[in-house]
Amino acid sequence: MRVTFKALAATVMLAAFVPAIGQAQPAAQRPAAQPQPAQAPAAESSPDRTMAVFTDWVVRCETRAASGTASATRLCEMAQTTQDQRQQPVAVLAIGRTVKGEPLRLVAQVPVNLQIGPPAKLVLDIPNRPAEAPLTVAFRNCIPRGCFAELELRDDAVLRRLRARPAEAAGRLEWKDASGGDASIPVSFRGFTAALDALAKEGE
C-alpha cells in the first residue's frame, strides 16, 4: 500500500474526532512512504475557522461561541493525515490543546484493529545516528471510527527534540494490531517546525 501525507482540515483534536479511518497494514507489508510534493504555505478562513498549510502539516483554528456560563474560546491544532493510494485516511496525528494555558498534547488516531493494552510508540530514529528512545503514546479510548492515543507534551525537552528533527528524516508511529503483529504509519516532519511556530503564535 502506497502511503502519502496530506495536510487536511479534518481533525482529531481531543474532543473533535472527525475523520473516517481505513485499515492499516502491518509495517512489514507496507512499502516506504511517498510524501506529496512540498508546497508553499496556504491559508483558508471563515468567520469562525482559519487554516494554514505547511507542506505536510496543517494548522487549524476554530472559535467556539459562548455557551451558558462559558465564554467564547479559540482552539488551535497542527495535524497531519496519512492516506493510502485511494486517498482514504489511514491515521491522523495532531498536536494542540483544548484549554488555553494547558500543556500541548499529541493525539494519534489509528484504526480500531489493534491491541488496546500496549501503547503506541513514536519512533524518531535518524539514519546513521545512534538509536533514540521512542515516545510512548498511551491509548485511552476507541470508537467505531478509530482508537486514540495521547501524550501530554509537558516536558519542553520533548518539543525541542521534535523541533530539532531534520525535515527529511521521517519518523513512524508503531502499535500492535489485534493479532499481536506490528503495524505502523510513517510520520513526516516536512513543515513541522513552521507549523509548530504558527501554532505557538496562535496560542499567544
C-alpha positions in Angstrom: 0.0 0.0 0.0 1.4 3.4 -1.0 1.1 5.9 1.8 1.0 9.7 1.3 1.0 12.5 3.8 -1.8 15.1 3.4 -2.5 18.3 5.4 -6.2 18.2 5.8 -8.7 20.3 7.7 -10.1 17.1 9.3 -9.0 16.9 12.9 -8.6 14.6 15.8 -8.3 17.5 18.2 -9.0 15.8 21.6 -12.8 16.4 21.7 -13.4 16.5 17.9 -12.8 13.1 16.5 -13.9 13.6 12.9 -12.0 11.7 10.1 -13.1 8.3 8.9 -10.3 5.8 9.3 -9.2 3.0 6.9 -7.4 -0.2 7.9 -3.7 -0.1 8.4 -1.5 -2.9 7.2 1.4 -4.4 9.2 4.6 -2.5 8.7 6.2 -5.5 7.0 3.6 -5.3 4.2 3.9 -1.5 3.7 6.5 0.0 1.3 8.2 3.2 2.1 6.1 6.3 2.3 5.7 8.6 -0.7 5.1 12.1 0.6 3.3 14.5 -1.7 5.4 17.3 -3.2 6.2 20.3 -1.0 4.0 23.3 -1.3 4.1 26.8 -0.1 2.0 27.7 3.0 -1.6 28.4 2.1 -4.4 29.7 4.1 -8.2 29.5 4.2 -10.5 31.3 6.6 -14.2 31.7 7.6 -15.8 33.8 10.3 -15.0 31.1 12.9 -12.3 28.9 11.3 -8.8 29.5 9.9 -6.4 27.1 8.3 -2.8 27.3 7.1 -0.9 24.6 5.3 2.8 24.0 5.9 3.9 21.2 3.5 2.7 18.0 5.3 1.1 19.7 8.3 -1.9 22.0 8.7 -2.6 24.5 11.5 -6.3 24.8 12.0 -8.1 27.1 14.5 -11.7 27.3 15.4 -13.6 29.8 17.5 -16.3 28.3 19.7 -19.2 30.6 20.6 -20.0 31.4 24.2 -22.5 29.0 25.7 -24.1 29.4 29.1 -21.5 30.5 31.6 -18.6 29.5 29.2 -17.1 32.4 27.3 -16.1 32.2 23.6 -12.8 30.2 23.1 -10.4 29.9 20.2 -8.7 26.5 19.9 -5.9 25.6 17.5 -4.0 22.5 16.5 -1.5 21.3 14.0 -2.3 18.0 12.3 -1.1 15.5 9.6 -3.3 12.9 7.9 -1.7 9.8 6.4 -3.6 8.5 3.3 -3.5 5.3 1.3 -3.2 5.2 -2.5 -7.0 5.6 -2.8 -6.8 8.8 -0.9 -8.5 7.3 2.1 -7.3 8.4 5.6 -5.3 5.7 7.4 -4.3 7.7 10.5 -4.1 11.2 11.9 -1.5 12.8 14.2 -2.3 16.1 15.9 -0.8 18.5 18.4 -2.9 21.0 20.3 -4.8 21.9 23.5 -8.4 22.2 24.5 -7.9 24.9 27.2 -5.6 27.9 26.8 -2.7 27.6 29.2 -2.7 23.8 29.4 0.3 21.9 28.1 0.2 20.8 24.4 -1.0 17.2 23.8 -0.1 14.9 21.0 -3.1 12.8 19.9 -2.9 9.9 17.4 -6.0 8.3 15.7 -5.3 4.9 14.2 -7.6 2.0 13.0 -9.6 0.0 15.6 -7.9 -3.3 14.6 -5.4 -3.2 17.5 -4.5 -4.3 21.0 -5.5 -1.6 23.4 -3.1 -2.6 26.1 0.3 -2.0 24.6 0.9 1.8 23.9 1.8 3.2 20.6 5.3 4.4 20.1 6.5 7.4 18.1 9.9 6.2 16.8 12.3 9.1 16.0 15.5 7.2 14.9 17.7 9.1 12.4 19.7 7.0 9.8 23.4 6.7 10.6 22.9 8.0 14.1 22.6 6.1 17.5 19.0 4.9 18.2 16.9 7.2 20.3 14.3 6.2 22.8 10.8 6.4 21.2 8.0 8.5 22.7 5.3 6.4 24.4 1.8 7.4 23.4 -0.8 5.6 25.6 -4.2 4.5 24.1 -7.1 6.0 26.0 -10.2 5.0 24.1 -11.7 3.6 20.9 -14.9 4.5 19.0 -16.1 2.9 15.7 -14.0 5.5 13.7 -10.7 4.6 15.4 -8.6 4.3 18.5 -7.0 7.3 20.2 -3.6 7.5 21.8 -2.4 10.6 23.7 0.8 12.0 25.1 0.9 15.2 27.2 3.9 17.4 26.0 4.6 18.9 29.4 8.3 18.4 29.1 9.9 21.1 26.9 12.7 18.8 26.1 10.3 16.6 24.0 9.2 19.6 21.9 12.8 20.7 21.4 13.6 17.2 20.2 10.7 17.3 17.7 11.5 20.8 16.6 15.2 20.0 16.0 14.4 16.9 13.9 15.7 17.2 10.3 12.7 17.7 7.9 13.9 14.9 5.6 14.1 12.4 8.5 10.7 10.7 8.7 9.6 9.1 11.9 7.0 6.4 12.4 4.1 5.6 14.7 4.1 1.9 15.8 1.4 -0.2 17.5 0.3 -3.8 17.9 -2.6 -5.0 15.8 -5.4 -7.3 17.1 -3.3 -10.4 16.2 -0.3 -9.1 18.0 1.6 -8.2 14.8 3.4 -5.0 14.2 1.6 -2.1 12.5 2.9 1.4 11.7 2.5 4.5 9.7 5.2 6.9 8.6 5.3 10.4 10.1 6.6 13.3 8.0 8.5 16.2 9.6 8.4 18.4 6.5 6.8 21.7 7.6 6.7 20.5 11.3 8.8 23.4 12.7 6.9 26.1 10.7 3.6 24.6 11.8 4.7 24.5 15.4 5.8 28.1 15.3 2.5 29.1 13.8 0.6 27.1 16.5 2.7 28.9 19.2 1.7 32.3 17.8 -1.9 31.4 17.7 -1.7 30.4 21.3 -0.3 33.8 22.4 
